[in-house]
């Protein structure tokens, strides 16, 4: 779409704040008669790409006046592990993330950073044996007791099964209209999305020693990033924590999932 068209749509969305898809579709067709309704999904993609709107929940899109799209930033240990895995297991789909990323969202800086490597269950043992030969602090999905008694140093590496419905940023090739498959030249190391991060740290809060700062972390994440609560709650359901997490966000964090804003705004 042309820049001027995007500006006009942005002004409309700004005025409405919360919109259903029909609102946006009708506005585009009525305001720009040359725009074909059959290409609407591509117009929506442009609105997402230009940070004009984001998907809030199953009912609403929300005008994006200040939030940014989440992009996980790898730390040094992540990159070292990522490179090792890409060289040794080029076809293995894996998600790598570290609690080091959360440091800027914490009141108290942690003395331990946990790196999670999540893969298909078939690869867990193979990856464990491989990384154990490189690093001293490698575990297969340990509980709090194991980490407390057997962890050495300040960067435990935790290998575990990647949940099937994990919200991940998978890399694809081709233009947006002709995406059909992953590029063979792209890495199979996928980035976690903000929805997975929030659900996972909520579940693992005791294991990764952030329970004292969890409320602050979640609030700060919601202040900074666009969150799709359809994806978040779907993944939370798969992890069997939907009701607990929904109540936590609503009553403890004080965030209205249906409107995408804090109650005390």
Backbone as a ProteinNet text record, in pm:
[ID]
protein_1_A
[PRIMARY]
XXXXXXXXXXXXXXXXXXXXXXXXXXXXXXXXXXXXXXXXXXXXXXXXXXXXXXXXXXXXXXXXXXXXXXXXXXXXXXXXXXXXXXXXXXXXXXXXXXXXXXXXXXXXXXXXXXXXXXXXXXXXXXXXXXXXXXXXXXXXXXXXXXXXXXXXXXXXXXXXXXXXXXXXXXXXXXXXXXXXXXXXXXXXXXXXXXXXXXXXXXXXXXXXXXXXXXXXXXXXXXXXXXXXXXXXXXXXXXXXXXXXXXXXXXXXXXXXXXXXXXXXX
[TERTIARY]
83.8	0	87.5	31.6	105.8	115.7	221.6	245.1	126	68.7	-44.8	-164.7	-187.3	-297.5	-278.2	-153.2	-123.9	-146.1	-111.9	-131.8	-280.7	-362.7	-507.2	-565.7	-521.3	-569.6	-522.5	-400.3	-346.3	-430.3	-469.2	-551.8	-686.8	-742.2	-871.5	-858.1	-753.7	-731.7	-703.5	-631.8	-601.5	-730	-822.8	-949.8	-1034.2	-1029.7	-1113.4	-1052	-918.6	-842.3	-859.6	-981.7	-1010.1	-1096.2	-1056.3	-1128.7	-1148.2	-1259.4	-1276.5	-1234.3	-1209.2	-1158.1	-1253.8	-1384.7	-1483.4	-1470.8	-1441.1	-1422.1	-1312.1	-1198.9	-1082.2	-1108.3	-1166.7	-1194.7	-1288.1	-1396.1	-1493.1	-1430.8	-1347.6	-1284	-1191.2	-1113.6	-1020.5	-1095.5	-1197.7	-1273.4	-1347.4	-1407.6	-1485.4	-1397.4	-1280.3	-1191.6	-1103.5	-1066.6	-978.4	-1045.3	-1134	-1210.1	-1122.3	-998.8	-909.1	-849.7	-868.3	-814.3	-913.1	-864	-949.8	-969	-1093.7	-1123.7	-1058.1	-1030.1	-968.3	-822.5	-764.5	-624.7	-614.7	-724.9	-730.9	-623.8	-593.6	-494.4	-356.9	-328.3	-199.9	-200.5	-317.5	-328.2	-308.7	-367.6	-351.3	-203.9	-136.5	5.2	85.1	51	120.6	92.9	-29.2	-63.3	14.7	31.6	112.1	258.7	310.5	452.1	487.8	394.3	418	376.4	348.2	314.7	195.9	97.8	-22.3	-125	-138.1	-226.8	-156.4	-208.5	-164.1	-283.6	-274.7	-382	-378.4	-486.3	-492.6	-551.7	-666	-732.4	-822.1	-908.7	-990.3	-1091.9	-1121.3	-1221.8	-1160.1	-1056.4	-1010.3	-868.1	-851.4	-720.2	-709.2	-587.5	-569	-474	-509.8	-419.9	-291.8	-179.3	-50.1	11.7	-4.4	48.1	187.8	234.5	366.8	439.2	367.8	430.4	514.2	609	694.7	675.9	706.6	701.4	820.4	793.7	897.1	997.3	1123.5	1228.3	1332.9	1349.1	1444.3	1587.5	1664.9	1805.1	1894.3	1972.2	2061.9	2177.3	2210	2328.1	2447	2563.4	2686	2677.2	2629.6	2622.3	2520.3	2410.2	2310.9	2374.8	2450.9	2511.5	2613.1	2689.7	2787.4	2717	2611.7	2535.8	2465.9	2408.2	2338.7	2431.8	2552.1	2649.6	2688.9	2709.3	2746.8	2637.6	2512.7	2400.3	2379	2390.7	2372.7	2476.9	2598.7	2705.3	2689.2	2647.4	2638.7	2505.4	2396.5	2263	2190.6	2232.7	2177.7	2028.5	1974.1	1832	1741.8	1799.3	1720.9	1652.6	1521.1	1447.5	1463	1504.8	1537.2	1505	1468.3	1446.6	1545	1621.7	1720.6	1687.6	1678.3	1658.8	1715.6	1748.6	1815	1743.9	1742	1681.5	1765.3	1884.5	1967	1892.6	1806.7	1727.9	1638.1	1597.3	1502.7	1567.7	1703	1771.3	1725.2	1698.5	1657.5	1514.4	1443.4	1305.9	1296	1409.7	1411.4	1450.5	1398.7	1441.8	1577.9	1590.8	1714.6	1783.7	1911.5	1984.5	2021.7	1985.4	2011.5	2159.8	2202.9	2341.4	2355	2242.3	2243.7	2157.7	2207.7	2130.4	2109.3	1985.6	1952.5	1931.1	1994.2	1974.5	1890	1779.8	1690.8	1710.8	1726.3	1735	1621.6	1527.3	1408.1	1405.7	1390.5	1396.7	1291.1	1274	1191.3	1246.3	1156.1	1198.2	1299.6	1295.2	1388	1532.6	1555.7	1691.8	1744.7	1662	1703	1830.3	1832.9	1950	2073.4	2056.2	2169.2	2231	2145.3	2194.2	2261.3	2205	2263.7	2405.8	2422.7	2555.2	2654.4	2607.5	2695.5	2738.9	2644	2676.4	2750.3	2726.9	2797.8	2948.3	2986.5	3128.2	3190.1	3106	3154.4	3137.7	3024.4	2991.6	2976.3	3005.8	2998.2	2857.5	2777	2653.6	2528.8	2519	2410.1	2315.6	2184.5	2083.6	1970.6	1904.1	1781.4	1662.9	1594.2	1474.6	1479.8	1573	1586.4	1477.1	1452.6	1361.3	1443.9	1376.3	1445.8	1554.3	1524.5	1619.7	1749	1735.8	1854.2	1939.1	1875.1	1949.8	2022	1953.6	2012	2134.5	2126.2	2233.7	2346.3	2314.4	2414.1	2460.8	2396.8	2437	2570.6	2658	2788.5	2797.6	2851.2	2870	2742.2	2745.3	2636.5	2551.1	2568.9	2490.2	2449.9	2354.7	2306.4	2239.9	2261.9	2200.6	2098	1974.4	1864.4	1808.8	1817.1	1762.4	1628.8	1529	1398	1317.2	1206.5	1120.9	1054.9	1051.1	983.6	833.9	749.8	605.6	556.5	468.5	425.9	364.2	292.2	221.8	294.6	423	500.5	492.9	459.3	464	609.9	646.4	784.2	788.3	898.7	921.6	1004.9	937.7	1006.3	1043.1	1162.1	1211.5	1169.3	1115.5	1069.1	1134.6	1120	1176.8	1066.5	1102	1004.2	928.5	847.7	770.7	646.6	581.3	470.6	354.4	346	235	262.7	386.7	418.4	492.6	473	538.5	480	563.2	514.8	594.1	720.2	801.5	922.1	985.5	1106.1	1218.2	1301.4	1416.6	1521	1578.2	1679.8	1807.6	1820.1	1939.9	1927.5	1809.7	1786.4	1812.4	1840.6	1864.1	1735.4	1747.1	1633.8	1631.7	1710	1704.1	1599.5	1486.5	1374.1	1372.9	1330.4	1318.5	1184.2	1184.7	1057.6	985.5	852.6	772	738.7	693.5	664.3	560.1	464.7	359.2	417.7	514.1	580.5	665.1	733.8	818.5	736.5	622.3	540.2	487.3	436.2	382.2	493	607.1	715.9	774	793.5	851	748.3	620.6	517	521.6	538.1	544.5	674.9	784.5	917.6	968.3	880.7	925.2	1004.8	968	1041.6	1174.8	1173.3	1294.8	1403.9	1366.4	1468	1485.8	1431.9	1459.2	1422.9	1307.2	1263.9	1129.4	1086.6	952.6	933.6	1040.8	1028.7	1009.3	1056.3	1049.8	947.4	875.3	787.7	683.7	617.5	514.1	572.3	688.1	751.8	789.3	843.7	885.2	765.7	657	539.1	482	473.8	421.6	506.9	638.7	727.8	718.1	706.5	691.6	563.6	454.8	327.6	329	414.5	426.4	505.5	591.2	684.1	639.2	585.3	565.2	418	392.6	261	244.8	132.9	106.7	-24.5	-19.7	-138.6	-194.3	-303.2	-355.6	-429.6	-461.4	-513.6	-404.1	-284.9	-170.9	-129.8	-124.2	-79.3	-170.5	-301.6	-395.3	-407.9	-391.4	-392.1	-272.9	-156.7	-37.3	-48.4	-104.1	-123.8	-218.6	-319.8	-411.8	-336.8	-250.9	-171.5	-79.7	-30.5	57.7	-21.8	-154.3	-244.2	-236.9	-216.9	-212.7	-300.8	-392.4	-468.8	-544.7	-626.4	-707.8	-620.3	-516.5	-426.4	-354.7	-305.9	-233.5	-327.4	-446.4	-543.2	-583.3	-607	-640.5	-522.5	-403.6	-282.4	-266.2	-280	-265.2	-375.9	-496.2	-611.9	-607.3	-585.8	-599.1	-467.3	-358.5	-229.8	-158.2	-150.3	-84.2	-175.1	-305.2	-398.9	-407.8	-411	-411.7	-537	-606.6	-730.2	-697.9	-706.2	-673.5	-767.6	-893.6	-991.5	-967.9	-906.5	-884.1	-736.1	-648	-505.8	-447.6	-490	-436.3	-449	-371	-375.4	-500.9	-555.7	-676	-653.3	-529.6	-502.4	-451.3	-468.8	-419.1	-488.1
-119.9	0	125.3	234.7	359	421.1	499.6	561.8	646.3	721	807.3	724.3	610.6	522.5	469.3	428.7	376.6	484.4	608.1	717.9	740.5	730.7	749.8	637.8	515.2	400.5	413.7	460.7	479	578	688.3	788.2	728.5	647.4	582.5	486.9	405.5	308.8	379.9	490.4	569.2	620.6	661.4	712.8	602.8	483.7	372.2	297	286.7	214.8	63	13.9	-129.5	-150.9	-248	-270.8	-419.3	-454.1	-590.2	-590.5	-706.6	-713.9	-647.8	-661.4	-602.9	-451.5	-387.1	-241.3	-200.5	-269	-234.7	-265	-381.7	-420.5	-320.8	-284.1	-190.9	-53.5	-10.4	120.9	121.6	17	10.5	9.6	-75.1	-86	43.3	106.8	228.8	351	353.8	470	460.7	338.2	316.6	218.4	266.9	178.9	94.3	138.1	62.6	-59.6	-68.8	-182.4	-298.7	-416.5	-534.2	-605.3	-640.3	-711	-846.1	-908.7	-1042.2	-1038.2	-918.6	-905.2	-854.6	-862.7	-804.3	-859.5	-988	-1045.7	-980.9	-937	-871.3	-727.6	-662.8	-529.4	-536.8	-639.3	-657.2	-681.3	-759.8	-786.5	-656.7	-566.2	-437.8	-354.7	-363.4	-290.2	-345.3	-477.7	-539.2	-497.7	-508.3	-479.7	-336	-245.7	-103.8	-62.3	-162.5	-137.4	-43.4	-54.5	27.2	-40.9	-172.2	-251.8	-380.6	-449	-584.3	-664.8	-795.3	-883.6	-891.5	-850.2	-850.2	-980.1	-1019.1	-1142	-1192.2	-1288	-1348.7	-1252.6	-1143.9	-1049.3	-922.4	-870.3	-736	-729.1	-630.2	-576.4	-445.7	-409	-286.9	-192.3	-64.9	36.3	37.2	38.1	32.8	171.1	237.1	372.5	379.8	271.1	280.1	146.4	34	-96.4	-138.8	-227.5	-276.6	-426.3	-474.6	-618.7	-685	-794.8	-864	-932.1	-916.6	-991.1	-1031.6	-1160.5	-1209.6	-1176.2	-1125.7	-1092.7	-1198.6	-1267.4	-1371.2	-1309.5	-1373.2	-1331	-1415.2	-1393.2	-1458.8	-1611	-1662.6	-1808.6	-1868.1	-1796.3	-1842.5	-1860.7	-1760	-1763.1	-1875.9	-1900.9	-2009.6	-2144.8	-2163.8	-2289.2	-2300.8	-2192.1	-2189.2	-2232.8	-2178.1	-2212.3	-2359.6	-2408.9	-2549.8	-2642.1	-2611.5	-2696.6	-2691.4	-2573	-2560.6	-2641.2	-2646.8	-2722.2	-2872.8	-2914.1	-3057.3	-3117.7	-3044.2	-3095.2	-2996.4	-2984.9	-2881.9	-2895.4	-3015.9	-3036	-3036.9	-3019.1	-3027.3	-2893.3	-2897.8	-2777.4	-2755.7	-2636.9	-2609.8	-2464.8	-2444.2	-2309.4	-2289.2	-2181.6	-2149.7	-2013	-2006.1	-1875.3	-1876.5	-1757.6	-1744.9	-1641.9	-1667.6	-1570.2	-1443.4	-1446.4	-1326.2	-1213.1	-1251.1	-1152	-1070	-1130.3	-1064.7	-965.1	-958.1	-874.1	-729.7	-675.2	-534.5	-512.6	-622.6	-611.2	-648.7	-657.5	-699.2	-584.5	-587.5	-494.5	-534.9	-664.9	-719.7	-802.4	-774.9	-850	-987.8	-1095	-1231.5	-1266.8	-1354.6	-1399.8	-1524.1	-1582.1	-1700.6	-1672.8	-1713.3	-1703.4	-1843.9	-1878.4	-2012.5	-2010.4	-2104.1	-2117.9	-2241.3	-2222.7	-2332.6	-2371.2	-2500	-2552.8	-2652.9	-2621.9	-2704.3	-2767.8	-2899.7	-2975.1	-3085.2	-3147.5	-3266.9	-3371.1	-3443.4	-3538.6	-3641.1	-3672.1	-3768.5	-3722.9	-3589.8	-3536.2	-3504.9	-3511.9	-3465.9	-3535.4	-3669	-3743.8	-3717.9	-3715.6	-3690.2	-3553.7	-3453.8	-3319.3	-3308.5	-3378.3	-3378.7	-3435.7	-3549.7	-3613	-3523.3	-3456.7	-3369.7	-3247.3	-3178.5	-3055.5	-3083.4	-3203.1	-3240.8	-3247.9	-3274.2	-3279.1	-3141.4	-3037.9	-2900.5	-2817	-2837	-2756.5	-2846.3	-2790.9	-2867.6	-2869.5	-2771.4	-2745.3	-2776.4	-2898.8	-2935.2	-3032.9	-3007.8	-3091.9	-3123.6	-3236.5	-3268.7	-3237.7	-3130.6	-3085.9	-3112.3	-3054	-3077.6	-3008	-3057.9	-2986.5	-2889.9	-2815.3	-2715.3	-2778.3	-2898.2	-2964.4	-3000.4	-3055.7	-3092.2	-2970.1	-2862.5	-2741.6	-2686.6	-2690.7	-2636.5	-2717.5	-2850.6	-2936.2	-2962.5	-2963.9	-3011.6	-2906.6	-2790.9	-2688.7	-2626.8	-2608.7	-2546.5	-2418.1	-2314	-2191.3	-2109.9	-2011.8	-1916.2	-1928.3	-2037.7	-2050.5	-2195.4	-2249	-2384.3	-2389.6	-2499.4	-2522	-2633.3	-2602.6	-2696.5	-2742	-2872	-2929.2	-2993.7	-2966.5	-3025.8	-3034.6	-3105.8	-3123.7	-2991.6	-2963.4	-2843.6	-2872.6	-2801.9	-2823.6	-2800.4	-2887.5	-2885.4	-2754.2	-2687.7	-2565.3	-2438.3	-2449.7	-2331.6	-2220.5	-2097.2	-1984.2	-1951.4	-1976.5	-1956.3	-1869.6	-1799.1	-1719.4	-1804.3	-1867.4	-1955.4	-1877.1	-1903.2	-1826.8	-1893	-1811.2	-1860.6	-1782.1	-1834.5	-1768.8	-1724.8	-1640.2	-1596.3	-1474	-1413.8	-1298.2	-1342.2	-1246.8	-1277.9	-1346.5	-1327.8	-1388.1	-1528.3	-1573.6	-1705.1	-1794.9	-1772.4	-1855.2	-1996.1	-2093.5	-2231.7	-2323.5	-2294.1	-2384.2	-2310.1	-2372.5	-2314.2	-2320.8	-2219.4	-2222.4	-2318.2	-2399.9	-2494.9	-2422.4	-2297.5	-2221.8	-2148.7	-2153.5	-2083.5	-2175.9	-2112.5	-2189.6	-2251.2	-2367.8	-2431.7	-2397.5	-2298.3	-2246.9	-2136.3	-2163.6	-2071	-1982.1	-1858.5	-1764.7	-1783.3	-1776.2	-1780.5	-1649.3	-1653.7	-1532.5	-1489.5	-1365.8	-1309.4	-1392.4	-1451.1	-1530.5	-1654.7	-1717.2	-1833.7	-1792.8	-1680.8	-1633.2	-1610	-1541.9	-1511.2	-1638	-1730.8	-1855.7	-1937.1	-1948	-2031.7	-1978	-1846.6	-1796.1	-1803.4	-1796.4	-1813.6	-1955.9	-2053.2	-2193.4	-2222.6	-2164.7	-2197.6	-2099.2	-2015.3	-1907.4	-1957.8	-2072.8	-2125.2	-2186.1	-2251.4	-2317.5	-2216.6	-2104.6	-2010.1	-1890.1	-1902.5	-1806	-1662	-1643.6	-1507	-1477.9	-1568.7	-1554.4	-1421.6	-1367.8	-1239.8	-1123.1	-1137.8	-1029.9	-1057.1	-1167	-1206.9	-1100.4	-1044	-943.3	-824.3	-778.9	-664.3	-697.8	-817	-859.1	-861.7	-925.5	-937.2	-799.1	-713.3	-577.7	-503.2	-512.8	-441.9	-498	-629.3	-690.4	-641.8	-632.9	-588.4	-439.8	-363.9	-220.5	-195.8	-290.9	-270	-338.5	-463.1	-544.2	-569.5	-587	-631.4	-778.6	-811.7	-950	-996.3	-1109.4	-1170	-1268	-1230.9	-1313.3	-1437.4	-1442.4	-1567	-1672.9	-1635.8	-1728.6	-1760.4	-1657.1	-1676.7	-1773.8	-1751.5	-1835.7	-1974.8	-1984.7	-2116.5	-2199.4	-2136.8	-2206.3	-2236.8	-2142.2	-2165.8	-2283.1	-2297.4	-2412	-2541.3	-2541.4	-2660.8	-2697.6	-2595.2	-2619.1	-2634.3	-2635.9	-2658.6	-2549.6	-2425.1	-2315.5	-2197.8	-2219.9	-2106.8	-2030	-2098.6	-2029.1	-1958.1	-2026.4	-1969	-1845.1	-1854.1	-1742	-1626.3	-1657.6	-1553.1	-1475	-1546.4	-1478.6	-1395.8	-1449.4	-1379.5	-1246.8	-1251	-1129.1	-1029.9	-1081.2	-995.4	-931.7	-1014	-966	-923.2	-992	-957.1	-849.3	-869.2	-770.7	-650.5	-671.5	-561.9	-521.3	-621.3	-595.4	-653.3	-571.6	-612.5	-675.8	-807.9	-880.2	-843.5	-816	-787.6	-651.9	-557.3	-423.6	-392.9	-478.9	-458.7	-339.2	-319.8	-206.6	-236.4	-163.8	-178.9	-111.4	-169.7	-112.9	26	52.1	181.5	285.6	258.9	350.2	485.7
0	0	0	-52.4	-57.5	82.3	99.9	230.3	274.3	181.3	214.3	259	194	230.9	372.1	403.5	537.1	643.4	612.1	706.4	733.6	628.7	644	730	704.7	783.6	928.1	946.1	1081.4	1160.3	1096.4	1164	1204.5	1116	1145	1263.6	1262.6	1370.5	1502.6	1495.8	1615.5	1679.9	1596.7	1647.4	1710.6	1651.1	1697.3	1815.4	1820.2	1923.7	1914.1	1935.3	1922.2	1798.8	1715.4	1591.2	1566.2	1504.2	1454.4	1308.4	1252.6	1115.5	1016.2	1041.3	949.3	942.6	1057	1059.2	961.5	970.2	888.5	741.5	714.8	576.5	508.7	576.8	518.2	496.8	590.6	576	454.6	437.2	323.9	191.4	180.6	55.5	23.7	125.1	102.3	77.3	141.2	128.2	4.4	-30.8	-146.4	-243.3	-328.8	-419.6	-511.8	-533.2	-621.5	-551.1	-421.8	-346.1	-347.5	-387.2	-401.9	-268.3	-241.7	-117.1	-108	-223	-223.8	-176.3	-171.1	-127	16.4	89.8	223.2	317.3	309	401.8	382.3	259.4	234.2	286.1	281.7	339.4	491.7	552.4	697.2	730.2	647.6	670.5	670	579.6	575.4	700.4	750.2	873	992	996.2	1102.7	1088.9	965.8	940.3	974.9	950.8	977.7	1119.1	1204.1	1345.2	1362.8	1274.9	1286.6	1376.3	1360.5	1445.5	1483.8	1583.5	1614.3	1663.3	1649.4	1694.1	1845.9	1910	2056.2	2109.4	2057.5	2100.5	1988.4	2017.9	1913	1853.8	1922.8	1874.8	1815.3	1878.3	1843.5	1787.6	1699.8	1666.3	1745.4	1781.7	1860.8	1788.5	1789.8	1734.5	1816.5	1747.6	1815.8	1822	1936.7	1949.5	2010.4	2071.7	2134.6	2148.1	2136.9	2158.7	2038.3	2063.4	1955.2	1939.4	1820.3	1796.8	1864.9	1930.9	2008	1915.5	1946.7	1878.2	1981	1998.3	2098.2	2056.3	2151.7	2127.7	2193.4	2112.5	2165.6	2243.9	2355.7	2431.4	2384.2	2441.8	2395.8	2403.7	2517.4	2533.5	2436.5	2412.9	2315.5	2178.5	2136.5	2003.5	1989.4	2095.9	2091.9	2077.1	2155.9	2148.1	2013.5	1968.4	1839.3	1727	1725.3	1621	1628.4	1750.8	1767.8	1716.3	1749.9	1710.6	1559.6	1501.1	1355.7	1280.3	1333.6	1267.6	1285.6	1406.3	1437.1	1394.3	1412.4	1381.2	1288.4	1163.1	1074.3	1045.2	1058.9	1027	1150	1266.8	1389.4	1419.3	1441.5	1478.4	1629.5	1665.5	1805.5	1840.5	1965.6	2018.7	2134	2127.8	2231.5	2289.5	2421	2484	2624.8	2670.7	2800.9	2887.4	3017.4	3110.2	3119.3	3060.5	3054.5	2982.9	2889.2	2814.3	2906.5	3018.2	3108.5	3203.4	3204.2	3302.3	3301.2	3180.9	3173.3	3221.7	3249.5	3298.4	3446.7	3513.5	3653.5	3745.7	3868.5	3972.6	4025.8	4052.5	4106.9	3999.6	3976.1	3874.2	3926.5	3853.2	3900.1	3890.3	3977.7	3972.7	3886.2	3843.8	3758.2	3635.9	3519.6	3396.3	3341.5	3310.2	3263.2	3112.3	3043.5	2899.9	2872.7	2801.4	2766.2	2620.2	2597.4	2460.9	2446.5	2359.5	2345.5	2206.5	2205.5	2080	2080.5	1965.9	1957.1	2054.6	2121.2	2224.5	2171.8	2043.4	1983	1998.2	1997.2	1998.8	2137.6	2238	2371.7	2419.7	2416.2	2465.7	2379.1	2245.7	2155.8	2183.7	2200.3	2224.5	2361.3	2459	2592.8	2588.9	2524	2516.2	2442.4	2338.4	2260.5	2341.7	2402.8	2475.6	2605.9	2662.2	2785.1	2761.6	2637.7	2604.4	2587.2	2584.2	2564.8	2691.7	2760.5	2878.8	3001.8	3120.6	3245.1	3304.8	3269.1	3343.2	3260.2	3209.3	3119	3188.9	3177.1	3242.1	3144.6	3170.5	3097.6	3188.2	3156.9	3228.7	3379.7	3448.9	3592.9	3673.1	3793.7	3883.1	3968.5	4056.7	4137.7	4225.3	4279.9	4369.7	4295.3	4175.6	4096.9	4064.5	4026	3993.1	4115.3	4229.5	4352.1	4395.1	4385.4	4437.6	4337.6	4208.7	4111.3	4011.5	4009.6	3913.3	3953.2	3854.1	3878.1	3797	3855.7	3780.4	3768.9	3679.4	3672.2	3545.8	3469.6	3346.5	3318.9	3396.2	3368.2	3230.4	3159.7	3028.7	3044	3013.7	3035	2900.3	2874.9	2751.6	2784.6	2704.8	2729.8	2600.4	2608.6	2492.1	2454.8	2325.6	2276.3	2264.8	2343.1	2332.6	2189.6	2142.8	2003.2	1960.2	2047.1	2009	2052.3	2070.5	2112.5	2008.6	2049.3	1957.2	1922.1	1797.3	1753.9	1629.4	1614.5	1495.5	1400.7	1305.8	1211.1	1087	1036.6	922.7	793.1	704.9	575.2	462.8	343.4	227.2	132.3	35	-63.8	-17	-108.3	-66.7	8.4	69.9	161	90.2	-43.5	-115.8	-164.4	-152.7	-208.1	-111.1	18.4	119.1	115.4	96.6	93.8	184.5	205.8	288	343.8	440.2	497	394.7	395.2	307.3	362	274.1	318.9	357.7	311.7	345.3	478.3	537.3	663.3	781.6	894.2	1015.5	1066.9	1130.1	1196	1344.1	1384.4	1520.7	1521.4	1586.9	1583.6	1708.2	1689.8	1801.5	1871.6	2004.2	2074.8	2058	2063.7	2059.2	2201.7	2214.5	2345.9	2420.6	2347.8	2411.7	2478.8	2414.3	2474.3	2594.3	2581.1	2691	2817.2	2803.9	2921	2986.5	2905.1	2960.7	3026.4	2960.9	3012.8	3143	3152.5	3278.2	3391	3356.3	3458.8	3514.4	3427.1	3469.5	3543.3	3496.6	3549.8	3654.2	3706.7	3796.4	3916.4	3971.7	4086.7	4043.9	3928.6	3880.1	3846.9	3784.9	3738.8	3832.8	3953.5	4060.3	4025.3	3959	3931	3997.2	4086.8	4144.4	4216.1	4277.1	4348.8	4252	4130.2	4031.5	3921.9	3930.6	3820.5	3786.9	3888.4	3863.3	3787.1	3831.6	3766.8	3622.5	3600.5	3465	3370.6	3413.1	3327	3295.3	3395.9	3372.3	3269.1	3284.7	3192.8	3051.3	3038.3	2905.1	2837.7	2915.8	2860	2825.6	2892.8	2862.2	2733.5	2697.7	2586	2457	2467.5	2348	2313.6	2184.1	2136.7	2175.2	2238.1	2279	2216.2	2148.9	2090.2	2193.4	2259.1	2367.4	2317.3	2188.2	2131	2138.4	2092.5	2095.5	2238.8	2322.2	2460.6	2534.8	2527.1	2601.8	2541.3	2409.1	2345	2393.2	2397.6	2445.4	2594.3	2670.3	2814.1	2837.3	2751.8	2762	2738.2	2637.1	2605.5	2721.9	2793.8	2908.7	3039.7	3028.4	3143.8	3251.3	3207.4	3305.1	3261.5	3168.9	3113.6	3222.6	3301.4	3401.4	3504	3548.6	3648.6	3594.6	3471.7	3412.4	3378.9	3329.9	3296.8	3421.8	3532	3658.4	3708.8	3692.6	3737.4	3662	3529.2	3448.9	3482.4	3502.3	3528	3667.1	3771	3908.7	3973.7	3944.5	4006.4	3925.9	3796.2	3711	3686.9	3691.4	3669.3	3523.5	3435.3	3290.6	3228.9	3151	3085.6	2950.8	2944.6	2822.2	2707.8	2739.8	2634.5	2568.1	2639.4	2584.4	2560.5	2609.9	2586.9	2659.3	2784.4	2861.5	3011.2	3090.1	3234.5	3290.1	3395.7	3455.7	3512.7	3559.9	3622.1	3523.7	3393.4	3290.1	3300.5
[MASK]
+++++++++++++++++++++++++++++++++++++++++++++++++++++++++++++++++++++++++++++++++++++++++++++++++++++++++++++++++++++++++++++++++++++++++++++++++++++++++++++++++++++++++++++++++++++++++++++++++++++++++++++++++++++++++++++++++++++++++++++++++++++++++++++++++++++++++

